[in-house]
Amino acid sequence: MNRVPRTILVALIAASCGTMMTSALRAQSEFSSDKATSFLTVGPGIAGGASLTTSPPDGYKVVPIMSYRIAADAYYPLTPSISAALGLGFDSRGTRMRNFNNTEVYTTTRVGYFTVCPGFSFSGFFIGVNFGFPMGGTITTKGGAGASEEARSMTDAEFAKVNTLVEPRLGAVIPLMNNRNGWLALTIMGGYSLSEITDRGTVIADSDGDFHMVCGQLGVTYQFSIPGTLRK
């Protein structure tokens, strides 16, 4: 793994652990009917950040591209400080590989996934696994300073080589507001895919790079409490 992905992961893990310790100090000792976090909650979530593959092929350099997630999230409290979580949504991410000696020569690969992310929140610290099922992909290329970008959808043969995303995720869910009707939280998430984005050789012929992805995202979620689901 090159230096940039390692730095992203270390920063996310450090931030998440710090949040977990801070939240644990103020965790409730019992469920409260005045707090939405004591109920089953459901609501929208949105996040943005960056993604990239971990190691480039010979002669290329990896460059991060924007990633984003739009989802419906649900949380159910198991104890006053532990909740089960489930997210269903759309996740767009990928990577750019540019010529090592020419910033104007590059190929950008982007894939859109339908994602299912079960997990647990422990006093603000989140751990889960994100499963992404490819829905479509694009490839954007530029051949030099005088050339324009050319974007196209993946061919059927290229899309057949896109892999299902299996991504352990670590992060933090930091409550900003919490009353009986709902709660608002800042989310910080990072993950490393156990599967490569595509089979090698799909985008760069005879590629010897590592196409596992690192992704970091910052977002928000608003959760509406469901009446009659107070945890006792």
C-alpha positions as CSV (number, residue, x, y, z in Angstrom):
1,M,0.0,0.0,0.0
2,N,1.5,3.4,-0.9
3,R,1.9,6.3,1.5
4,V,-1.3,8.2,0.7
5,P,-3.8,5.4,1.3
6,R,-2.0,4.5,4.5
7,T,-2.1,8.1,5.8
8,I,-5.9,8.3,5.0
9,L,-6.6,5.1,7.0
10,V,-4.5,6.1,10.0
11,A,-6.1,9.5,10.2
12,L,-9.6,8.0,10.0
13,I,-8.9,5.3,12.6
14,A,-7.3,7.9,15.0
15,A,-10.3,10.2,14.6
16,S,-12.8,7.4,15.2
17,C,-11.0,6.0,18.2
18,G,-10.8,9.5,19.8
19,T,-14.6,9.9,19.2
20,M,-15.3,6.6,20.7
21,M,-13.4,7.4,23.9
22,T,-15.0,10.8,24.2
23,S,-18.5,9.5,23.6
24,A,-18.1,6.6,26.0
25,L,-17.5,9.1,28.8
26,R,-20.9,10.7,28.3
27,A,-22.8,7.5,27.3
28,Q,-26.2,7.1,29.0
29,S,-26.5,4.5,31.8
30,E,-30.2,3.7,30.8
31,F,-32.5,4.3,27.9
32,S,-34.3,7.6,27.8
33,S,-37.7,8.3,26.2
34,D,-36.5,11.8,25.5
35,K,-33.8,10.7,23.2
36,A,-34.4,9.3,19.7
37,T,-31.3,7.1,20.1
38,S,-33.4,5.0,22.4
39,F,-35.8,4.1,19.5
40,L,-35.5,2.3,16.2
41,T,-34.6,5.2,13.8
42,V,-34.6,5.4,10.0
43,G,-33.4,8.3,7.8
44,P,-31.4,9.6,4.9
45,G,-27.6,9.9,4.8
46,I,-25.2,11.6,2.4
47,A,-21.4,11.6,2.3
48,G,-18.6,12.7,0.1
49,G,-14.9,12.1,0.0
50,A,-12.2,10.5,-2.1
51,S,-11.2,7.1,-3.3
52,L,-8.2,5.6,-5.1
53,T,-6.5,2.2,-5.7
54,T,-3.6,1.3,-3.6
55,S,-0.7,0.8,-6.0
56,P,-0.3,1.9,-9.6
57,P,1.0,-0.2,-12.6
58,D,4.6,0.5,-13.8
59,G,4.8,3.9,-15.4
60,Y,1.7,5.3,-13.8
61,K,0.7,7.2,-10.7
62,V,-2.5,6.8,-8.7
63,V,-4.6,9.9,-8.2
64,P,-7.7,10.1,-6.0
65,I,-11.1,11.0,-7.4
66,M,-14.3,12.2,-5.7
67,S,-16.5,9.5,-4.1
68,Y,-20.0,10.0,-2.8
69,R,-22.7,8.0,-1.1
70,I,-26.5,8.5,-0.9
71,A,-28.3,6.1,1.4
72,A,-31.1,5.2,3.8
73,D,-29.7,4.3,7.2
74,A,-31.4,2.6,10.1
75,Y,-30.2,2.2,13.7
76,Y,-31.6,0.1,16.6
77,P,-30.2,0.3,20.1
78,L,-29.1,-2.9,21.7
79,T,-27.8,-1.3,24.9
80,P,-27.6,2.4,25.8
81,S,-24.2,2.6,24.1
82,I,-24.4,-0.1,21.4
83,S,-26.6,0.0,18.3
84,A,-27.1,-2.3,15.3
85,A,-27.0,-0.4,12.0
86,L,-27.9,-1.1,8.4
87,G,-27.4,1.2,5.4
88,L,-28.9,0.7,1.9
89,G,-27.9,3.1,-0.9
90,F,-25.9,4.1,-3.9
91,D,-22.1,4.5,-3.8
92,S,-20.0,6.0,-6.6
93,R,-16.2,5.7,-6.5
94,G,-13.1,4.7,-8.5
95,T,-9.6,5.8,-9.3
96,R,-7.4,7.7,-11.8
97,M,-4.2,6.4,-13.2
98,R,-2.0,9.0,-14.9
99,N,1.2,8.7,-16.8
100,F,4.1,9.1,-14.3
101,N,5.8,11.8,-16.4
102,N,2.7,13.5,-17.9
103,T,-0.2,14.8,-15.9
104,E,-2.3,15.3,-19.0
105,V,-2.3,11.5,-19.9
106,Y,-4.6,9.6,-17.7
107,T,-7.5,7.1,-17.4
108,T,-10.3,7.5,-14.8
109,T,-12.4,4.5,-13.9
110,R,-15.6,5.1,-11.9
111,V,-18.1,2.4,-10.8
112,G,-21.6,2.9,-9.3
113,Y,-22.7,0.4,-6.7
114,F,-25.9,-0.6,-4.9
115,T,-24.6,-1.0,-1.4
116,V,-25.7,-2.9,1.7
117,C,-23.7,-2.0,4.8
118,P,-24.5,-3.8,8.1
119,G,-22.6,-2.8,11.2
120,F,-22.5,-1.7,14.8
121,S,-22.0,1.6,16.6
122,F,-20.2,1.4,19.9
123,S,-20.5,4.8,21.8
124,G,-19.9,6.6,18.5
125,F,-17.3,4.2,17.0
126,F,-18.6,2.4,13.9
127,I,-17.5,-0.9,12.5
128,G,-19.2,-2.7,9.6
129,V,-18.8,-4.3,6.2
130,N,-19.9,-2.6,3.0
131,F,-21.1,-4.9,0.2
132,G,-21.4,-3.2,-3.2
133,F,-23.1,-4.7,-6.2
134,P,-22.0,-3.0,-9.5
135,M,-24.7,-1.1,-11.4
136,G,-22.6,0.5,-14.1
137,G,-19.3,2.1,-14.9
138,T,-17.6,4.7,-16.9
139,I,-14.0,5.2,-18.3
140,T,-12.7,8.6,-19.0
141,T,-9.4,9.1,-20.8
142,K,-7.2,12.0,-21.9
143,G,-4.3,11.5,-24.3
144,G,-2.3,14.7,-23.7
145,A,-2.2,18.5,-23.2
146,G,-3.8,19.1,-26.6
147,A,-6.5,16.4,-26.3
148,S,-9.9,16.7,-24.7
149,E,-11.3,14.2,-22.2
150,E,-13.3,11.4,-23.6
151,A,-15.9,9.7,-21.4
152,R,-17.8,6.6,-22.2
153,S,-19.8,3.8,-20.5
154,M,-18.0,0.6,-19.9
155,T,-18.6,-2.1,-22.6
156,D,-20.3,-5.3,-21.6
157,A,-17.0,-7.1,-21.6
158,E,-15.4,-4.5,-19.4
159,F,-18.3,-4.3,-17.0
160,A,-18.3,-8.1,-16.7
161,K,-14.8,-7.8,-15.1
162,V,-16.0,-5.3,-12.4
163,N,-15.9,-7.1,-9.1
164,T,-18.4,-7.0,-6.2
165,L,-17.2,-4.6,-3.5
166,V,-16.4,-6.2,-0.1
167,E,-15.2,-3.4,2.1
168,P,-14.6,-3.5,5.9
169,R,-15.4,-0.1,7.3
170,L,-14.3,1.8,10.4
171,G,-15.5,5.2,11.4
172,A,-17.4,7.4,13.8
173,V,-21.1,8.5,14.1
174,I,-21.0,11.8,16.1
175,P,-24.4,13.0,17.4
176,L,-25.0,16.7,16.9
177,M,-28.6,16.8,18.0
178,N,-30.8,14.2,19.8
179,N,-34.4,14.7,20.9
180,R,-37.5,12.5,21.0
181,N,-38.3,13.1,17.3
182,G,-34.9,12.3,15.8
183,W,-31.2,12.7,15.8
184,L,-28.6,14.3,13.6
185,A,-25.1,13.0,13.3
186,L,-21.8,13.7,11.6
187,T,-20.3,10.6,10.0
188,I,-16.7,9.8,9.3
189,M,-16.1,6.6,7.4
190,G,-13.1,4.9,5.9
191,G,-12.7,1.5,4.2
192,Y,-10.3,-0.8,2.4
193,S,-11.8,-3.2,-0.3
194,L,-10.9,-6.8,0.0
195,S,-11.8,-7.1,-3.7
196,E,-10.1,-5.3,-6.6
197,I,-12.3,-2.8,-8.5
198,T,-11.8,-4.7,-11.7
199,D,-9.8,-7.7,-12.9
200,R,-6.3,-6.8,-13.8
201,G,-5.8,-5.8,-17.4
202,T,-9.3,-4.4,-17.8
203,V,-8.3,-0.7,-18.0
204,I,-4.5,-0.9,-18.3
205,A,-3.4,-3.8,-20.5
206,D,-1.1,-6.3,-18.6
207,S,-1.5,-4.3,-15.5
208,D,0.8,-5.2,-12.5
209,G,-0.7,-2.7,-10.1
210,D,-2.9,-3.3,-7.1
211,F,-6.5,-2.4,-7.7
212,H,-7.8,-2.7,-4.2
213,M,-9.5,0.6,-3.2
214,V,-9.2,2.9,-0.2
215,C,-12.1,5.3,0.4
216,G,-12.6,8.0,3.0
217,Q,-15.9,10.0,3.4
218,L,-17.3,12.7,5.6
219,G,-21.1,13.1,5.8
220,V,-24.3,13.5,7.8
221,T,-27.3,11.4,8.6
222,Y,-30.7,12.4,10.0
223,Q,-32.6,9.7,11.8
224,F,-36.3,9.8,12.5
225,S,-37.5,7.9,15.6
226,I,-40.2,5.3,15.0
227,P,-43.1,5.6,17.6
228,G,-43.7,2.5,19.7
229,T,-40.1,1.2,19.3
230,L,-38.6,2.6,22.6
231,R,-36.0,0.2,23.9
232,K,-36.6,-0.7,27.5
